[in-house]
Every structure is written in C-alpha cells, then in structure tokens.
C-alpha cells in the first residue's frame, strides 16, 4: 500500500498540470548543465528566482500582475526543479554566472530582478558581476548572507510539509532532493562588496525571519547606496508563500513590487 505522502504528491502534481499559465516552458544547455525556464508576457525582461529547494513554477500566482508589463522569466536554479542536479556545492557566484549565461542565450541584455531567499542572493551577485545589466532588484527574505538553511539535513527528519514541498518541486526525484540536502551552501558575498553597487534595490523582510534576521537585512540595506527597506511585522521567512506566509502579503507583494519597478525605470 502506498504511503499517504506519495498519494498526496500525485494529487498535487495532477492539479498543477491544469493550472499552468506560462507561454513557454523549456530546458536549455549551458556550460554548467541544463537549466529549465518558463516565460510569460511581453515587455522588459523580469527575472524571477526562487529560494533554495524551490522551483520556478512557484511564481505562477504572481503572473497576473507581472506578465501584464514584463516578459517574465522564471528559472529553476541549478540543482532544482527540472534543471540538472547539483554536482557538489551550491555556490552563489556560480549560480549567478549560470543565470547570465542563460540570459545571453535568450538574447536578454538587461534585467529587472525579483528573488526570494537564495534567489535574491543570486540576483545580488548577478548585479555585482554585471552592474550595468541590472536595472533594479527586489530581494524578498534575502540579504548578502544567510544564518541557516535546510541543507545537510536528512530528508526523513524534515517536517512532513517541507518533505511534500520538496517532492512536488522536484517531481519526486529523490536523487536530486538528496543532492540538494547534502550540498554545501556557499554564500560568497561580502557586505563591503555592496558599497559601490548603485542598483535601485527593495529589500522585503519579515521581522521573524530566522534565516535572514533583521540585523543582517538592515546591514545589507545600509551598505547599498540606493536601497529601500520594507519590514513586515509578525511574518517569518515564508513571507508570502502558502507554507506559513501571510495571505495579505501575497496580495500586496506583487502590487508593491510593480510600483517599485516602475519608479526605478
């Protein structure tokens, strides 16, 4: 008899098949391996990057707001979703270079970026690598470094809700999931690197975030010359996601982000 966790996973996968709202969903080969990406809408390129252990499909609920004004590109980070599995550590600077290679292959010259958690760190590193190509950034539950993550934790010891999320995000591929959980997470950004970065940046942080506590977020904000800070009271690292985030913020976030991006143009 199949366990309830896998029956729930099958149901979730079936529901997701009919809910997709992307114009295209493709995989492309880069020097670092295969990267899967989704595109929706037309206009200036808006790159959306998910957090560690997530995948690009998680941004779909924000398409109604973003795809009306932008060419939304949501990527599965290296080792995640339908992209190639990790071969060792997850290094932020390497992930950023992979994203730039993907942008080059797609003919994208400049981007606006919205990233959650590790996705925000990757975007921040992208801006450090190619500052003239990044018009503005939104870093949600993110900063220049991280205090804690779920890597190196055995799958069986994780909370059931998180295990379900991992299985859904990676199509039940346990080899890929275990490679993520065993990988070393390398956040190779120094706060001093940020002082010359003039990219308009909005940081969004819950005051109960244990992975990116407020002191680290404030330090990031103070180091960036053109940064704004939005602190959300009573919210943790999940921010606006269904697994513990604020439903109200899930409605506010895309609207406020769109306003910020317009002002930064």
C-alpha positions as CSV (number, residue, x, y, z in Angstrom):
1,X,0.0,0.0,0.0
2,X,1.3,3.4,-1.0
3,X,2.0,5.8,1.9
4,X,-0.2,8.9,2.2
5,X,2.7,11.3,1.5
6,X,3.1,9.9,-2.1
7,X,-0.7,9.8,-2.7
8,X,-0.9,13.5,-1.8
9,X,2.1,14.2,-4.1
10,X,0.4,12.5,-7.0
11,X,-2.7,14.6,-6.4
12,X,-0.7,17.8,-6.2
13,X,1.1,17.0,-9.5
14,X,-2.2,16.3,-11.2
15,X,-3.6,19.6,-10.1
16,X,-0.5,21.6,-11.2
17,X,-0.8,20.2,-14.7
18,X,-4.1,22.0,-15.3
19,X,-3.1,25.2,-13.5
20,X,0.0,26.1,-15.6
21,X,-0.2,29.6,-17.1
22,X,3.2,30.0,-18.9
23,X,3.6,30.9,-22.6
24,X,6.6,28.6,-22.9
25,X,8.4,26.1,-20.6
26,X,11.8,24.9,-21.9
27,X,15.2,23.5,-21.0
28,X,18.4,24.8,-22.4
29,X,22.0,23.6,-22.0
30,X,24.7,25.8,-20.5
31,X,28.3,25.1,-19.6
32,X,27.1,24.4,-16.1
33,X,24.4,21.9,-17.2
34,X,20.8,22.1,-18.2
35,X,18.6,25.0,-16.9
36,X,14.8,24.9,-17.1
37,X,13.0,28.2,-17.5
38,X,9.4,29.4,-18.1
39,X,8.4,32.6,-19.9
40,X,5.1,34.6,-19.8
41,X,4.2,38.0,-21.1
42,X,5.9,40.6,-23.2
43,X,7.9,43.7,-22.4
44,X,11.1,44.3,-20.5
45,X,12.7,41.2,-19.0
46,X,11.8,40.4,-15.4
47,X,13.9,37.6,-14.0
48,X,12.3,35.7,-11.1
49,X,14.4,33.4,-8.9
50,X,13.1,31.1,-6.3
51,X,14.7,30.0,-3.0
52,X,16.8,27.0,-2.1
53,X,14.9,23.7,-2.7
54,X,12.1,25.6,-4.6
55,X,11.5,25.9,-8.3
56,X,10.3,28.5,-10.9
57,X,6.7,27.3,-11.0
58,X,6.2,28.8,-7.5
59,X,5.9,32.3,-9.1
60,X,2.9,31.4,-11.2
61,X,0.4,33.1,-8.8
62,X,2.1,36.5,-9.4
63,X,1.8,36.3,-13.2
64,X,-1.4,38.3,-13.4
65,X,0.4,41.3,-12.0
66,X,3.9,40.9,-13.6
67,X,3.2,39.4,-17.0
68,X,1.0,42.4,-18.0
69,X,4.0,44.7,-18.1
70,X,7.0,42.4,-18.4
71,X,8.5,39.4,-20.1
72,X,8.6,37.2,-17.1
73,X,11.4,34.6,-17.0
74,X,11.2,32.2,-14.1
75,X,14.2,29.8,-13.9
76,X,14.8,26.6,-11.9
77,X,18.1,27.3,-10.2
78,X,21.0,24.8,-10.7
79,X,20.1,21.6,-9.0
80,X,16.5,22.5,-8.6
81,X,13.2,21.6,-10.3
82,X,13.8,20.4,-13.9
83,X,17.4,21.8,-14.1
84,X,20.4,19.4,-13.8
85,X,21.1,18.1,-10.4
86,X,24.0,19.6,-8.4
87,X,27.5,18.2,-8.7
88,X,28.8,19.3,-5.4
89,X,28.2,22.6,-3.6
90,X,25.6,25.3,-4.4
91,X,27.8,28.4,-4.8
92,X,26.0,31.7,-5.2
93,X,28.6,33.2,-7.6
94,X,28.5,30.1,-9.8
95,X,24.7,30.2,-9.9
96,X,24.8,33.9,-10.9
97,X,27.2,33.1,-13.8
98,X,24.8,30.4,-14.9
99,X,22.0,32.9,-14.9
100,X,24.0,35.3,-17.0
101,X,24.8,32.6,-19.5
102,X,21.1,31.8,-19.8
103,X,20.3,35.5,-20.3
104,X,22.9,35.6,-23.1
105,X,21.4,32.5,-24.7
106,X,18.0,34.1,-24.6
107,X,19.3,37.4,-26.0
108,X,18.5,39.4,-22.8
109,X,20.7,42.4,-22.5
110,X,19.3,43.9,-19.2
111,X,17.0,42.6,-16.5
112,X,14.8,43.6,-13.7
113,X,15.1,41.0,-10.9
114,X,12.9,39.6,-8.1
115,X,14.4,36.9,-5.9
116,X,13.3,35.1,-2.8
117,X,15.9,33.9,-0.3
118,X,18.8,32.2,-2.2
119,X,17.3,33.5,-5.4
120,X,17.7,37.0,-4.0
121,X,21.3,36.3,-3.1
122,X,21.9,35.0,-6.7
123,X,20.4,38.2,-8.1
124,X,22.5,40.4,-5.8
125,X,25.6,38.5,-7.1
126,X,24.4,39.0,-10.7
127,X,24.3,42.7,-10.1
128,X,27.9,42.6,-8.7
129,X,29.1,40.7,-11.7
130,X,27.3,42.8,-14.3
131,X,26.1,46.0,-12.7
132,X,25.2,47.7,-16.0
133,X,22.8,44.9,-16.9
134,X,20.6,45.0,-13.8
135,X,18.1,47.8,-13.8
136,X,16.6,47.2,-10.3
137,X,16.3,44.4,-7.7
138,X,13.7,43.2,-5.3
139,X,15.2,40.9,-2.6
140,X,12.5,39.1,-0.6
141,X,13.5,37.4,2.6
142,X,17.1,37.7,1.5
143,X,20.4,39.5,2.2
144,X,24.1,39.3,1.5
145,X,24.5,36.2,3.7
146,X,22.3,33.6,5.5
147,X,22.2,32.3,9.0
148,X,20.6,28.9,8.5
149,X,19.3,26.7,5.7
150,X,18.0,23.1,5.3
151,X,21.0,21.7,3.6
152,X,22.8,18.8,5.3
153,X,19.5,17.6,7.0
154,X,18.4,14.1,6.2
155,X,15.1,14.0,4.2
156,X,13.5,11.7,6.7
157,X,14.0,14.2,9.6
158,X,12.5,17.2,7.8
159,X,8.9,18.3,8.7
160,X,6.3,16.5,6.6
161,X,5.1,19.7,4.9
162,X,8.6,20.5,3.8
163,X,9.1,16.9,2.5
164,X,5.9,17.2,0.5
165,X,7.1,20.5,-1.0
166,X,10.5,19.0,-1.9
167,X,8.8,16.1,-3.6
168,X,6.5,18.3,-5.6
169,X,9.2,20.8,-6.6
170,X,11.4,18.1,-8.0
171,X,8.9,15.6,-9.4
172,X,9.6,13.1,-6.7
173,X,13.3,12.7,-7.8
174,X,14.9,11.6,-4.6
175,X,18.4,11.6,-6.1
176,X,18.1,15.3,-6.9
177,X,16.5,16.0,-3.5
178,X,19.2,14.3,-1.6
179,X,21.9,16.0,-3.6
180,X,20.4,19.4,-2.6
181,X,20.1,18.4,1.1
182,X,23.7,17.2,1.2
183,X,25.2,20.1,-0.8
184,X,27.3,22.7,0.9
185,X,25.6,26.2,0.5
186,X,28.3,28.8,-0.2
187,X,27.2,32.4,0.1
188,X,30.3,34.2,-1.2
189,X,29.2,37.8,-1.0
190,X,30.9,40.3,1.4
191,X,28.9,43.3,2.7
192,X,31.8,45.5,1.6
193,X,31.1,44.4,-2.0
194,X,27.8,46.2,-1.9
195,X,29.0,49.7,-1.2
196,X,29.6,50.6,-4.8
197,X,26.5,48.9,-6.2
198,X,24.1,51.7,-7.3
199,X,21.3,49.4,-8.5
200,X,17.9,50.5,-7.1
201,X,17.0,47.8,-4.6
202,X,14.0,47.0,-2.5
203,X,14.5,44.6,0.5
204,X,11.4,42.9,1.9
205,X,11.8,41.2,5.2
206,X,9.6,39.6,7.9
207,X,10.7,40.6,11.4
208,X,10.5,37.0,12.5
209,X,12.8,35.6,9.7
210,X,15.3,33.3,11.3
211,X,17.3,32.5,8.2
212,X,17.8,36.2,7.3
213,X,17.4,38.0,10.7
214,X,16.7,41.7,10.6
215,X,20.2,42.8,11.7
216,X,21.7,41.1,8.6
217,X,18.9,42.6,6.4
218,X,19.5,46.1,7.8
219,X,23.2,45.7,7.3
220,X,22.6,44.9,3.7
221,X,20.2,47.9,3.4
222,X,22.7,50.2,4.9
223,X,25.5,49.0,2.6
224,X,23.5,49.5,-0.6
225,X,23.6,53.2,-1.8
226,X,20.1,53.1,-3.4
227,X,18.1,50.7,-1.2
228,X,14.7,50.8,0.3
229,X,13.6,48.6,3.2
230,X,10.1,47.1,3.8
231,X,9.7,45.3,7.1
232,X,6.7,43.1,7.5
233,X,5.7,42.6,11.2
234,X,4.7,39.2,12.5
235,X,6.0,37.3,9.5
236,X,8.8,34.8,9.2
237,X,11.0,33.5,6.3
238,X,8.0,32.2,4.3
239,X,6.8,35.8,3.8
240,X,4.0,35.4,1.2
241,X,4.2,31.7,0.4
242,X,1.3,29.3,1.3
243,X,3.5,27.3,3.7
244,X,3.4,29.8,6.5
245,X,3.4,33.2,4.9
246,X,0.9,36.0,5.0
247,X,-2.1,35.8,2.6
248,X,-2.5,39.5,2.8
249,X,1.2,40.0,1.9
250,X,0.7,37.6,-1.0
251,X,-1.7,40.1,-2.4
252,X,0.3,43.2,-1.5
253,X,3.7,42.0,-2.7
254,X,3.2,41.9,-6.5
255,X,1.5,45.3,-6.4
256,X,4.2,47.0,-4.4
257,X,6.9,45.3,-6.4
258,X,5.4,46.5,-9.7
259,X,5.2,50.1,-8.2
260,X,8.8,49.9,-7.2
261,X,10.0,48.6,-10.6
262,X,8.1,51.4,-12.4
263,X,9.7,54.0,-10.2
264,X,13.1,52.5,-10.8
265,X,12.8,52.7,-14.6
